[in-house]
Amino acid sequence: LAKTTQPISMDSYEGQEVNITCSHNNIATNDYITWYQQFPSQGPRFIIQGYKTKVTNEVASLFIPADRKSSTLSLPRVSLSDTAVYYCLVGEVGDYKLSFGAGTTVTVRA
Amino acid sequence: DAGITQSPRHKVTETGTPVTLRCHQTENHRYMYWYRQDPGHGLRLIHYSYGVKDTDKGEVSDGYSVSRSKTEDFLLTLESATSSQTSVYFCAISPGQGPDGYTFGSGTRLTVV
């Protein structure tokens, strides 16, 4: 499984856009990029997955450049409730054992 | 989360005592996992199961054992609890179809005194 590197923490204010970049230099051809979100006192939950270019859903957008060696999770107009840990994972369909690492702690302030 | 429950939610135990945590699912997923979460370490895989009676070690398995006698239940046992096993334990389930399919339980906060 490809190793990922992401910032340990990020601070933001309500209404701002938060962008978290994840590096995955050894990503394989069949790998997808997946992000999970973990609120305090809860287990992580899936938020978005992509293979290339851009994916958007009601929670976030995921930008993946052509070389796929990095990806950026974008949280538009964050609120206090977006304070959470965000995990970047790389793996392919069929992978059943994932490493979540330490993630990025995003703190949103009023 | 719907379809997966952990018990107990909180437990305080003494050093040297055995402890068993239970994970129960109603999704009929093949794969089940136990993770521990500690400050600065994120989520680390303890053990996982890929079917009834089929289990394997994760990256931090020392001091832990697991059992899965039914599809829906995955038990994590600390044979002789130590203070270093104070942590939050999460169970997860997955159909095994890719990285987007994990569903986590709400966690068990274990304190070993």
Boltz contact constraints between the chains, C-beta under 6 A:
constraints:
  - contact:
      token1: [A, 34]
      token2: [B, 99]
      max_distance: 6.0
  - contact:
      token1: [A, 34]
      token2: [B, 100]
      max_distance: 6.0
  - contact:
      token1: [A, 43]
      token2: [B, 90]
      max_distance: 6.0
  - contact:
      token1: [A, 43]
      token2: [B, 104]
      max_distance: 6.0
  - contact:
      token1: [A, 43]
      token2: [B, 105]
      max_distance: 6.0
  - contact:
      token1: [A, 43]
      token2: [B, 107]
      max_distance: 6.0
  - contact:
      token1: [A, 44]
      token2: [B, 104]
      max_distance: 6.0
  - contact:
      token1: [A, 46]
      token2: [B, 100]
      max_distance: 6.0
  - contact:
      token1: [A, 49]
      token2: [B, 100]
      max_distance: 6.0
  - contact:
      token1: [A, 89]
      token2: [B, 99]
      max_distance: 6.0
  - contact:
      token1: [A, 91]
      token2: [B, 99]
      max_distance: 6.0
  - contact:
      token1: [A, 93]
      token2: [B, 98]
      max_distance: 6.0
  - contact:
      token1: [A, 95]
      token2: [B, 99]
      max_distance: 6.0
  - contact:
      token1: [A, 96]
      token2: [B, 31]
      max_distance: 6.0
  - contact:
      token1: [A, 96]
      token2: [B, 96]
      max_distance: 6.0
  - contact:
      token1: [A, 98]
      token2: [B, 99]
      max_distance: 6.0
  - contact:
      token1: [A, 100]
      token2: [B, 42]
      max_distance: 6.0
  - contact:
      token1: [A, 100]
      token2: [B, 43]
      max_distance: 6.0
  - contact:
      token1: [A, 101]
      token2: [B, 42]
      max_distance: 6.0
  - contact:
      token1: [A, 102]
      token2: [B, 42]
      max_distance: 6.0
  - contact:
      token1: [A, 103]
      token2: [B, 42]
      max_distance: 6.0
